[in-house]
Amino acid sequence: MTNSQRLADLGIELPAVVPPLAAYVPAKRFGELVFTSGQLPVRDGTLLATGKVGADVTPTEAAGLARQCALNALAAVDALVGIDAVVSVVKVVGFVASAPGFNGQPGVINGASELLGEIFGDAGSHARSAVGVSELPLDAPVEVELTVAVG
């Protein structure tokens, strides 16, 4: 089964690529790897939430936002090489704008990781960093970037 067939079976449509906010590209290929720029939880041109996780945004809400970030990253990969070219998810890096004392970053970034597992199965297993930060662009609560291997 192809990745695009799996997405269809799951009822998941990749969104349009989110336009860059500054001087960068959404995704860049180097050899057999594609690196995405950090993706915010944007849908249909709208940032879905703002604020700090653990204060303004609940961890559960933030996990859903991380899922949207991962979808946006996959859209960038798809636009560059096609989603069916992905053979493995290599690395996920997630940034969580965290309220003081909030230390549940891994649970938030699970929103992205679990989505990748749903779509790619064993090929969605990946190395990962989940980092708490004080601020993200546009006051977004979460940002996710991916590295995938393509064939």
N, C-alpha and C positions, 0 to 999 in steps of 0.2 A: 504494500500500500504506500502511495506517495504521501509526502507531507501535506500537500494541498488536499488530497482525499481525506486525510485524517482530520484536517481543519474542518472540512465540510461535514464529516461525520459527527464532529463535536459541536457543530452549529456555530463555529467561530469564523468571523470575517475579519481579515486584517484591515485596519483603518488606513486612510490616506497617510502618506508620510508627513510628519510634522515639519514645517519649514524651519530651518535653523534660525536661532535668535541672534547669531553673531557670525564671525568669520570662520566657519567650519562646514563640513559636509555631514549628512546624517549617518553615512557608513562608508568605510574604506576597506578595500580588499588589498591584502598583501600575501602573495602566494596562495596557499590553501586556507588562509584565515580571513574572516571578515570581522572588523571591529566596528561597533556602533558608537556613536556619540551618546552621551548621557541623554536619556529620554525622560521627559516629565509626564505626569498623568494628564495628558491633553486628549480630549475627544471632541471631534467636530470643531476644532479651533478654539475650544474653551478649556482652561485649566479647571479641573474638577474640584479642587479644594486648595485652600491655603492654610498656612499656620504650622504649628509644632505638634508633632506626634506626642501624645501623653498630656496634652493640654487642650489644643483646639481640635485635634483629630484623634479619634480612638485608634488603638493598634489594629483592630479589625477593619475599620475603614481604610487605614493606611495600607493594609495587605491587599485590599481591592485596588487601591491606587497603584501599588507596585505591579499588580497584574496588568493594569492598563499601560504602564510604562513598558513592560515586557512586550505587549502587543505592538506598541509603537516601535520598539527596537526591531521586532520581527518584520514589521512593515518596511523599515529602512533596509533590512537585509533583502527582503523580497524585491524591492525596487532596484537594488543593485545587481543581484545575481539570480533571483528567483528562489522562492522558498523550498522548492524541490531539490535544489542544489545542496541544502544543509544536510550534512552527514552526522554532525555531533555538535552539541553545545559544549564549549570548552570552559568558559568562565563567565560568571555573573558578578558584577560589582553593583552594590546597592548603597545609596546614601539616604539617610533618614534624618530630616530636620527634627531634632529631638528637644523636648522640654527638659529643663534641669531635672536630673534624677531618673529620666527614662532610659532604660537599658534593654528594651525588648526589640532591638533592631533585627536580630535574626528572625523573629516571628513575622515582622513586617515584610522582610524580603522573601520569606516563604511564599508570599502571594505570587511573586515572579517565578520562583523555582518550581512551585507546584504546577503552574500553567505549562512550563516547559516540559515537565514530566508527562502531563496529559497529552501534549502534542507529539513529542518525540519519543516517548517511552524510555527505554534504557539509554538511547542516544541523547536524551535530555539531561542525564546526570552530569554534573559539572562541579568544578571548583568554584568557591564563592567567597566574597568579602561582604560584610554588612556593617556599614560604618555610620556612627552617629555624628552629625555635624550641627553647627549652630544656625546656619542659613543655607538656603538653596535658591537658585534663580527664581524670580517672580514670587518668592515666598512659598514655593511648592513644598509639600511635606515629604516627598520622596522623589528620587531619581534613580534610574537603572540603566546600566550599559551592559552589552553582551559581546562576547567573542565566540564566534562559531567557526567550525571547520566545514569547508565546502569541497565537493568533489565534482 
